[in-house]
Amino acid sequence: MGQLVAIVQGGTTQYELDLPDTPIELNFQFQDLGNPLASKSPYTFNFNLPPSRNNVQFFSYYYDYNVTLGTFKAQTKTSVQLYSEGILLMQGILQLHKADAQGFQVNVLQELAELFQGVRNLSFEELFITEAGTIDTDLDHALTWTNITNSWSTGNDITTGSVGDGVIVYPLSDWGQSSVFNQNEDTGNGFVFAVTNGVPSGIGTSTGSGALEARNFKPAIRIQYLIDYIFKRVGINYESTFFDSEEFKKIYMFLASETERVTSRATYGFRVGIPSAQTITAANAGIYQQLNFTVESTSPFYDPDGLMSGGTFTVPFDGSYLFTFRLIVAVQTVTSFASYNTYCRILVDGEAVYFTNYVPCDPSETMVCDYQVFVNLTASSQVKVEFSHTNTFDSVTVIPTNSTGTTFWHLLMYDATEGFVDVSANFPDISVDEWLRAIFEKFNIVLVTKPTDPSIVYAEPWANWWSAGTTRKDFTNKVDADSILIEPTTRFQVKEYTFEDGEGDDFLNKYYQHRHQKTFGRYVYDNDKDFVTGKEKSSDIFQPLRLRKVFQNMQGTGESLVPNVLLPAFWDWHDGSDASIYHKETVSCKPVIAYYLGLQNIGNGHTFNFGGSNYATYPYFTEYNTVGVTTSTKSLQWGYSYPDNLEAPFVGNGDTPGITNKYLFNTYWLRMFNELYSEESRVMSCKLDVSTIDVYNLQFNDLLYIEGAYWRIVSLSNFTLENSTLANAQLIKVIDAPAVTIQQDCNLIVDSFNTDGTVNFIDSTGATATATEQCCTANGFIWSESNTECFYRPGSNSTGSHPNAPAPGINQPTPGNTNGVLPGAPGTETITSIFSFKNSKPIIGGTYELKLYATTTGASSVNATTNDGISAFEVPMDTIMYITYDVTMIEIDGSAASVGEASNFTARTSIANTRDLASNSPTVRRVGGSPTVINTEKDSGVTASIDTSTAQRIAGADASYSVACTGQANVTAQWLITAKVQILQIQGKAAQTETEAYYNLTGNVKIHVNDSSNTALDFNG
C-alpha cells in the first residue's frame, strides 16, 4: 500500500493525502540514450488525486474560485514523501496542474529536478537576492591594492562576509583598458602590455609611470563556491568528491567580462555600538581610552561591508570621510557637582590625527555628547576612536544605551573615486540554470540520489560514477524472458557531436576563428556508423581562454624579456581611425574559466609594480592544471588545438614537449561514448518483476546479471506501488569500454608526445603501436602522408598553415630527431634527457625496465614475454641499447628435473641500430656478440642460459630484439627476468609535415595566374 505525505507549504506539518484507487505508476530515468548532453530528473510520476474531503482541504478548495479558505498556493513548491509498504521510496516536489470536481491532476518530480527548476531563467543578480528581499553582499569587497594582492594567496579571504579563503582571486589580465600611461585615463584605447629594460611599461615596472591602477583589475570567483551557493539557494543537500577535490577548487570564472571595468557601488557604511559600559576613573582623567565599538549587527547597528573589526575601521579606499559619534555619558557616583568636559579623538594607524571640540557635561545628569569629524584617509589605514574627560573627582562612564539614547559610531558619508565591488552585478548576462548546465556538461556531471538516503544528491563525473558501481545483483529471475528485445544503440546515436565553446570577440580568438573557421579547442566526435544521422552540439556560453606573452613593444613582436609570464588577453586591436594603430580596445567577452596555479616567478630578474610595491611573482591562470604541461596534465579545452605559447617555460616546462591529450572530451566524455555507442554496445528492452524493496535498493550503476551478461539500468517506467503489473525497463550492456581509446576506425591510445612534433601510440595491451591516419586525425592531430607519421606540430623547417600548426615565429623542434622521446615498453615509463658534446648533434638518453616471463620444457629456446604476451621490443634508428638481465630460473617438473633447484645469474648485452657512415642507413647488430654472464649463483647440475636475437625488415627501418631462454632436456622450468634498458639515441634525419597549398590569402590583392602564354602552371606540384 502506498502513502503520499505532503509537507504543508512554509511549515513542517505533515499531511497524508488520499490516493486514487487506480495504481500510481512511477517512472525512473538515469540517462537519455538519444541525447547524452541532456540533464534528467531520475524520478517522475503523474496521477490524479481523488476529490476527497481530506484532499480538498489540503488544496484549499482550489477548484472553487469563490472560496478563499486555506493557504495552498499553486505557484509554491510542496515537498512530498512517497512510501510503499512503509518504505520511503522517494522525496520530491508536488506541482498542481489542474483542479476540478473530479479531482486534482498533479505531477511529482524527484527533488533533484528542483535544482534546475529553482534557478530557471534566474539571473545571477537575482540569485543573490535573499528571501527577505535584501541583496547578499557577502562577496563584496573594496577594490584596493591590498585586497588585490592579498587575494593571490588562496589562504586569504578578502570578502566582507568572510565567505571563505580563496573564493575571490584577482587575475593579472589584459582587458584592453586605458591606464595612466594614456592621455585619457578612464576611457579610450589602451596600450598593449609590454616589458622593456629601462623603459616604463603598461604592466607596471619599478619606474611606475606606466603602472596599472587597481581599477584595471577584475575579480575571478571559485566555481566550486558558486555551485555550492546554488545548491543551498534551492535547498538541496549534495555530496561530491569531485567538486570537493583540491583540483576542482583551483578552477575560477572571470567576472566583469562584459564591461570595461568592474561594476562598483558606494559602501553601505556602518553604525556600530559598544557591548558594555566603559569607565574612565578620576585618576585617569585626561588620559584617552579606546572605545570598543564591536557591536555591528543587532538593531540599530549594521556593518554590511565588514568595514569594522574589533572596534577598528579599515579604510576601504582613498577619500574624505565624515563620521558622527554619539556617546551617552554619566557619572554613576557623584561626589562633586563641578562640571566637566568630554573629548574624542581619531587615531589613524596609531597616530592621533584629529581632536574633537569638547562637550561640557553636568555630573548630575546623563549627558548626550555628539561629535562630528571630517577627515582625509588613505586605503587600508586602521582607524580607532578614543574618549577622555576632565572630571578629577568622579569616574565617568560611557553607557551603551538607556532611555536617554544610544552610544554609536556612524560613517555618515564619504567622497572617493573608487567603490566597493558589487560582485553580484559583475556576473555574465546568462541565466543561472544555463550556466550550471554548461558547467555540468563540461565535466559530464551526473546527479543521482539513493533511495536509501533520498535527501542527498550525489554529483560526480559520469566515468567516476560508472566505475564506482560494483554491486552485483542477479536479475535473471526478475526478467520476463518473452519480453526481451535486444538491439544495437544505432537509433539513439547521431552522426556528429560537436563539443566547443562559443566564439570570442577578442583578438586572439577572432584571429583563430577567422583563419580556421572554428573555435579554439573544438572537438568533433564524428560517428562512423552507416545508419546514423543528425547533429548535436554542446553549450556555447563560455569562450576559450587565450594567454599571451608580454613583449617588449606595443606591436607585440620579437622576444619577451619575461617568458614565464603568460596573461589572459581580452582585447582587440583598435581600428586605427585616430592614428592609434597599435592601441587596443576593450571588447565584451563571454565568461571564461581557468585553473589558478598560484603565484609564479616573473623570472629573468624582472619585477612588476603593484600599488607602489615591486613583486617578483604574478598570479598564473591557465587552461592547464599543472605548471609545465606533461602527458598527465588536464586541460579545460574540449579538444586539441595547437597550443598557445608551446615554447614558454610554463607550458613546455623546459625539457618536455608541453602537449597533453587529457582534454575535456577525452577525460570526461570518451568512456561514456565508448560504452554507449561502440560496436559491442547493446540495449535491452524488457519487463521486470521488481518489488518495492528491489526499487528501494536499486542504484543506476548497479551491475545487473541477466542471462550470462551484466547490464545497467537506464530507465524503469510504469512501476506501480502495488506491484500489480510488470515494469518496463531499458538497460545497457556493460562492456567495460576503454576510457582512452577513440573507438571508431581507431583502437589505439595516445601515449606520449615527442619533441620533434610526433605522437606516440600504444595498443590496448600497452605495446608500442604504429600511428595510423585514422587514429591521428580522430585525436585532432596532423597526419603526414609523406612521412607516414602523426604530428601535433610541424617538424623542423616546416612552414605549414594547418589549423593546428604553429604561427610564424614560433620556435620549431630541434632538427634531426625522428623519435624525440624514446619508446619504452608495455607497462614501462621511459625517463629521458637531452644533451650534446663538442659540436655533435644532440643525443637523447633514457632508461626503462621490463618484467619478462618464460616456461621451457627442454633444451630448445623459448622467447620470454611480458605479462601481455609481447616478446619483441623496439630498437629505433640511430639507437644503442645497453641491457642488464637479472635472471631467476627454477625447475618445476620433468623426468630429468630436480624440482626446486634453481639458477640465478646476471648477464649484459648491447644492441645497436646505427650507421657506419652518415650517408648509410642504420642497421641493427649485436655489439660484442652474445650476452656476457657477470655473476652466477646456482644449484649443481642446473643448466640455464639466455641469448638476444634481433630483427629488422630493411636497413634504415626500426628494428626489434627478443630474449631467448634455453634450459635442458626433459626439464620444465619457469623463468623470471628483469631487464634494465639504458638507451642512447643520436638524432637522425629531420621529420617534416606537409604544407598546404594556398593562393590569394589577402582578399583585397589581385592574383595573376599564368600571365605567360608559354609557361606551364603547376598547382601544388
Helices and strands as residue ranges (DSSP letters): E 2-7, E 14-17, E 25-29, E 43-49, H 53-58, E 78-84, E 87-100, E 103-110, H 113-117, H 124-127, E 141-142, H 145-151, E 168-169, E 190-191, G 214-216, E 220-222, H 223-233, E 237-239, G 248-250, E 251-254, E 264-265, E 271-272, E 278-280, G 282-284, E 289-290, E 308-309, E 312-314, E 319-330, E 340-348, E 351-355, E 359-361, E 367-377, E 382-389, E 396-399, E 401-402, E 405-406, E 408-415, E 420-421, G 423-426, H 432-442, E 445-450, E 453-461, H 462-468, E 472-474, G 476-478, G 481-483, E 485-487, G 490-492, E 496-499, H 507-516, E 523-526, E 535-537, E 547-549, E 566-568, E 571-573, E 583-586, E 593-601, E 608-610, E 613-615, E 617-622, H 649-652, H 664-664, I 665-669, H 670-677, E 683-688, H 692-696, E 703-706, E 709-720, E 727-733, E 749-753, E 759-762, E 768-769, H 773-778, E 782-784, E 789-791, E 831-835, E 843-856, E 862-863, E 873-875, E 879-893, E 902-914, E 923-938, E 945-952, E 959-966, E 972-986
